[in-house]
Amino acid sequence: MKRLTLALFQNLSALIALATTAMAFTTEGSAGSKLTVTKIAQFDRPWAMNFISNSELLVTTRPGKLFLVTTDGTRRAVSGVPRVVVGGQGGMGDVVPHPDFAKNGLIYLSFVESRDGGATRGAAVVRGTLVRGNRPALTNLQRIWSQHPHRPGSGHFSHKIAFGPKGSAQAGKLFITSGDRQEQTPAQRWDMALGKIIRLNDDGSVPGNNPFQNKGDLAKSFWTLGHRNLLGIAFDAKGRLWTHEMGPRHGDELNLIKKGRNYGWPVVSMGDNYSGKAIPDHDTRPEFAAPAAFWVPSIAPSGLAIYDGDMFPDWRGDALIGGLVSRALIRVKINGDTAREAERFSWDRRLRDVEQGPDGALWVLEDRKGGRLLRLTAR
């Protein structure tokens, strides 16, 4: 009987060890770096994440859910989120805590809405107070921004969010990416907040020192223009703002964002139209800001973090980009105002978002149904 009990215990231990091992794997980058990848949780079409403490983060899913997740994988659905319109690229979007979240409990959510039964759609941003506990809830919702105008179709909403870091010139300012809605020309128009980066105060009011004060009331909210579909926005340790955006047929860009600049879309691009018709390159029109780096063929960038942690000291100042088509985590070396790809890590999954954790580990969300939340550490 003792031998049978011992055998059962040994078999059970072996199964537990096998299950634990299956939760983690190693990936090696194209430059030889090795990472240990550990599964934390799994979701139905996750879209974005952000840490709110050393042990908790918020995760959105495109079908319209918000989850409070602990770093050990425990997840609780958050009630009180706005109703979203799901379809195409639309649904629940980004989630970002207020810079003083520890004191005020405010979080900001982006999502897609419709006011006419789905005929037209647009992105919106709300803020609310997060009540934690066994039944977390979002209360006191306030609308901060609406994408104007609403348009037919269900693509290129962008609606990524970032706050200027404390101690920087942009401290407390809210930046929102607003895509061109697949219509191209609105990116150069002053009467449409499409193809723009928006800059607001934390309550949604428009700062008086935004660059375009003489282009109409709507344009007073613009920080830059000439963008396509921006699915990554982040500040570096110097307080500089970076975004990336998907090109048309190739020509994805990483851009250093500077106040009042025009980034050229759809007049110039390092890619071409899907029809095959050529688009002039950036160097033909020097009045438009050129990308710090670009990709041909496309990587389909989604999610952006500028690393400043201790776990990977050689990566400080590097950009980490999730790739959808490229199915890779891409590390980009930034040198002043220019950048170049330095390394790729791939485990053959579309990667939707990437963030730096409080301890310097990297956190990645895989795309689509069954997308995993993964923690990446030095091997």
C-alpha positions in Angstrom: 0.0 0.0 0.0 2.9 2.4 0.9 4.5 1.6 -2.5 1.2 2.3 -4.3 0.8 5.6 -2.4 4.4 6.6 -3.2 3.9 5.7 -6.9 0.8 7.8 -7.1 2.5 10.7 -5.3 5.5 10.5 -7.7 3.1 10.3 -10.8 1.1 13.3 -9.4 4.3 15.3 -8.8 5.5 14.5 -12.3 2.2 15.7 -13.8 2.4 18.9 -11.8 5.9 19.5 -12.9 5.0 18.8 -16.5 2.0 21.2 -16.3 4.2 23.9 -14.7 6.8 23.5 -17.4 4.2 23.7 -20.1 3.2 27.2 -18.7 6.7 28.5 -19.6 9.0 28.3 -22.5 12.2 29.9 -23.8 12.4 32.1 -26.9 15.7 33.2 -28.5 15.9 36.5 -30.4 17.6 37.1 -33.8 20.5 38.7 -32.0 20.9 35.9 -29.5 19.1 37.2 -26.5 17.1 34.6 -24.6 13.9 35.1 -22.7 11.8 32.9 -20.4 8.1 33.3 -21.3 5.5 32.4 -18.7 1.7 32.3 -19.2 -0.2 34.3 -16.6 -3.8 34.3 -18.0 -5.9 33.9 -21.1 -8.6 36.0 -22.7 -11.1 36.3 -25.6 -9.5 38.8 -28.0 -7.5 40.9 -25.6 -6.6 44.4 -26.8 -4.7 46.4 -24.2 -3.3 46.4 -20.7 -1.8 48.7 -18.1 -0.4 48.2 -14.6 -2.1 50.0 -11.7 0.1 48.7 -8.9 3.1 46.3 -8.4 0.7 43.3 -8.3 -2.3 44.3 -10.4 -3.0 45.3 -14.0 -6.1 46.0 -16.1 -6.8 44.2 -19.3 -9.4 45.0 -22.0 -10.9 42.7 -24.5 -12.3 43.8 -27.9 -15.7 42.3 -27.2 -16.2 44.9 -24.5 -14.8 43.5 -21.2 -12.5 45.0 -18.7 -10.6 42.7 -16.2 -8.7 43.4 -13.0 -5.8 40.9 -13.1 -3.2 40.0 -10.5 0.3 39.1 -11.5 -0.3 35.5 -10.4 -3.1 35.2 -12.9 -6.3 35.8 -10.9 -8.8 37.7 -12.9 -12.0 39.5 -12.0 -14.4 41.2 -14.5 -15.0 44.9 -13.8 -18.6 46.0 -14.0 -19.9 49.4 -15.0 -17.9 49.7 -18.3 -19.5 51.5 -21.2 -21.4 49.7 -23.9 -19.3 49.2 -27.0 -19.9 48.6 -30.7 -18.0 45.5 -31.8 -17.1 44.8 -35.4 -14.1 45.0 -37.7 -11.3 46.6 -35.8 -13.8 48.2 -33.3 -14.7 47.4 -29.8 -13.2 48.0 -26.4 -9.8 49.7 -26.7 -7.1 51.1 -24.4 -7.0 51.4 -20.6 -4.7 53.8 -18.8 -4.6 54.9 -15.1 -4.5 58.6 -14.2 -1.0 59.7 -13.1 -2.4 60.1 -9.6 -4.3 56.9 -9.6 -3.1 55.9 -6.2 -4.9 58.9 -4.8 -7.9 59.4 -7.0 -8.6 55.9 -8.4 -9.3 57.3 -11.9 -8.8 55.2 -15.1 -9.4 56.1 -18.7 -11.0 53.8 -21.3 -11.3 54.1 -25.0 -13.9 52.3 -27.1 -16.0 52.4 -30.2 -19.5 53.8 -30.1 -22.4 54.6 -32.5 -25.2 57.1 -32.2 -27.2 55.9 -35.1 -27.6 52.2 -34.7 -24.2 51.3 -36.3 -24.5 53.3 -39.5 -21.6 55.4 -38.4 -19.1 54.9 -35.7 -16.3 56.7 -33.8 -14.0 56.3 -30.9 -14.6 57.8 -27.5 -12.7 58.1 -24.2 -14.3 58.1 -20.8 -12.8 58.2 -17.3 -14.2 56.6 -14.1 -13.3 55.7 -10.6 -12.2 52.1 -10.2 -13.6 50.4 -7.1 -11.5 47.3 -6.3 -12.3 44.3 -4.2 -14.0 41.0 -4.9 -16.5 42.7 -7.2 -14.5 45.5 -8.9 -16.6 48.2 -10.6 -16.1 51.4 -12.6 -18.2 54.2 -11.2 -18.9 57.9 -12.0 -18.2 57.7 -15.8 -17.4 60.9 -17.5 -16.9 61.4 -21.2 -13.5 63.0 -22.0 -13.3 62.9 -25.8 -15.3 61.8 -28.9 -13.8 61.2 -32.3 -15.3 63.7 -34.8 -16.8 63.0 -37.1 -18.3 59.5 -36.9 -17.9 57.7 -40.2 -19.1 54.5 -41.9 -16.9 51.5 -41.7 -15.1 49.8 -38.9 -11.4 50.4 -39.3 -8.5 52.6 -38.2 -10.0 54.0 -35.0 -6.5 53.9 -33.3 -7.7 55.3 -29.9 -4.5 54.5 -27.9 -3.9 56.7 -24.8 -0.9 58.0 -22.9 -0.3 60.5 -20.2 2.8 62.7 -20.1 5.1 61.5 -17.4 5.5 63.3 -14.1 8.4 65.8 -14.1 8.2 66.3 -17.9 6.9 69.3 -19.9 3.8 67.1 -20.7 3.1 66.1 -17.2 -0.6 65.5 -16.7 -1.5 66.0 -20.4 -3.6 63.3 -22.1 -2.6 62.2 -25.6 -5.0 60.2 -27.8 -4.3 58.7 -31.2 -7.1 59.2 -33.7 -6.9 57.1 -36.9 -7.8 58.2 -40.4 -10.8 55.7 -40.5 -9.4 54.3 -43.7 -10.4 57.5 -45.6 -6.8 58.9 -46.0 -7.6 62.6 -46.8 -9.1 63.5 -43.4 -5.6 63.2 -42.0 -4.8 66.5 -43.6 -8.1 68.3 -42.9 -8.6 70.8 -40.1 -12.3 70.1 -39.7 -11.9 66.4 -38.9 -10.2 64.9 -35.8 -9.1 61.9 -37.9 -5.5 61.1 -38.7 -4.4 63.2 -35.7 -2.8 63.0 -32.3 -5.0 64.8 -29.8 -3.7 66.6 -26.6 -6.1 67.4 -23.7 -6.0 68.2 -20.1 -6.9 65.3 -17.8 -10.6 66.4 -17.6 -11.0 66.6 -21.4 -10.6 70.4 -21.7 -8.3 71.7 -24.4 -5.0 73.3 -23.3 -4.5 76.8 -24.5 -0.9 76.1 -25.7 -1.7 73.5 -28.3 -0.1 74.4 -31.6 -3.0 75.0 -33.9 -4.9 77.9 -32.5 -5.9 79.6 -35.8 -7.4 76.6 -37.7 -10.8 76.4 -36.1 -12.1 75.2 -32.7 -11.7 71.5 -33.5 -8.1 71.9 -34.5 -7.2 73.5 -31.2 -7.2 69.9 -29.8 -4.7 68.7 -32.3 -1.0 68.1 -31.4 0.1 66.7 -34.8 -1.5 65.6 -38.0 -0.9 63.4 -41.1 -1.2 60.0 -39.4 -2.8 56.8 -40.6 -3.5 54.1 -38.0 -1.6 54.6 -34.7 -1.7 51.5 -32.4 1.2 52.4 -30.2 2.1 55.5 -28.1 4.6 55.9 -25.3 6.9 58.4 -23.6 10.6 57.7 -23.1 12.7 58.5 -20.0 13.5 61.9 -21.4 9.8 62.8 -21.7 9.8 62.5 -25.5 6.7 61.1 -27.2 6.9 58.2 -29.7 4.2 56.5 -31.7 4.1 53.9 -34.4 1.6 53.5 -37.2 0.7 51.0 -39.9 1.6 52.0 -43.4 -0.7 51.1 -46.3 1.0 48.3 -48.3 4.1 48.1 -46.1 5.9 51.3 -44.9 5.0 50.9 -41.2 6.6 53.8 -39.2 8.1 54.6 -35.8 7.8 58.3 -35.2 9.3 60.8 -32.7 6.4 63.1 -32.2 7.1 66.9 -32.1 4.6 69.6 -31.4 2.8 70.9 -34.5 4.5 68.7 -37.0 2.8 67.1 -40.1 3.7 63.5 -40.6 2.6 63.4 -44.2 -0.1 60.8 -44.6 -1.6 60.3 -47.2 0.7 62.6 -49.3 3.9 60.6 -48.6 4.6 57.2 -47.2 7.4 54.6 -47.3 4.7 52.1 -48.6 2.4 52.1 -51.5 -1.4 51.9 -52.0 -3.0 48.4 -51.9 -3.8 48.9 -55.6 -0.1 49.0 -56.3 -0.1 52.7 -57.1 3.0 54.3 -55.8 3.0 56.9 -53.0 5.9 59.4 -53.0 8.5 58.7 -50.3 9.2 61.1 -47.4 12.4 62.3 -48.9 10.5 63.9 -51.8 8.7 66.2 -49.5 11.0 67.5 -46.7 8.2 69.7 -45.2 6.7 66.5 -43.8 8.3 64.8 -40.7 10.1 61.6 -41.7 9.9 58.4 -39.6 12.7 57.5 -37.3 12.4 54.0 -38.6 10.2 52.2 -41.1 9.5 48.6 -42.2 9.2 47.1 -45.7 7.8 44.5 -45.6 5.1 45.4 -43.0 5.3 44.2 -39.4 1.8 45.5 -38.5 2.9 47.1 -35.3 0.5 47.1 -32.2 1.5 48.1 -28.7 4.6 50.1 -27.7 6.8 50.4 -24.7 10.0 52.3 -24.2 12.1 50.3 -21.8 13.7 51.9 -18.7 13.9 49.0 -16.3 16.6 47.0 -14.6 16.0 43.5 -15.7 17.4 44.2 -19.2 19.9 47.0 -18.6 21.3 46.9 -22.1 17.8 47.6 -23.4 17.3 50.9 -21.6 15.9 53.4 -24.1 14.9 50.7 -26.6 11.4 50.5 -28.1 9.5 47.2 -27.8 6.8 46.7 -30.4 4.3 43.9 -30.8 3.9 42.6 -34.3 0.6 41.3 -35.8 1.6 40.2 -39.3 5.2 39.7 -38.3 4.1 37.5 -35.3 7.0 38.8 -33.3 8.1 41.0 -30.5 10.5 43.6 -32.1 13.2 45.4 -30.2 14.2 48.7 -31.7 17.4 50.6 -30.8 16.8 54.4 -30.5 19.7 56.7 -31.0 18.7 60.3 -30.7 16.1 61.1 -33.3 16.7 57.9 -35.3 16.1 54.3 -34.7 16.8 50.8 -36.2 15.5 47.3 -35.6 17.9 45.4 -33.3 16.2 42.1 -32.6 13.1 39.9 -33.1 11.6 37.3 -30.8 8.9 35.0 -32.3 6.8 32.1 -31.0 4.5 32.3 -34.0 1.7 34.3 -32.4 0.2 37.7 -33.3 1.1 40.1 -30.6 -1.4 42.8 -29.7 0.2 44.8 -26.8 3.4 45.1 -24.8 4.1 46.8 -21.5 6.9 47.0 -19.0 6.1 45.6 -15.6 7.0 47.3 -12.3 9.9 44.9 -11.8 11.3 45.5 -15.2 9.9 42.3 -16.8 8.1 42.6 -20.1 4.4 41.8 -20.4 2.8 40.8 -23.7 -0.8 40.2 -24.9 -1.4 37.8 -27.7 -4.1 38.6 -30.2 -7.4 36.9 -31.0 -9.5 34.3 -29.2 -7.4 32.5 -26.6 -4.8 35.3 -26.5 -2.5 34.8 -23.6 -1.1 37.3 -21.1 2.6 36.5 -20.9 5.5 37.6 -18.7 8.9 37.8 -20.3 12.0 37.6 -18.0 15.7 37.3 -18.5 16.8 33.7 -18.9 
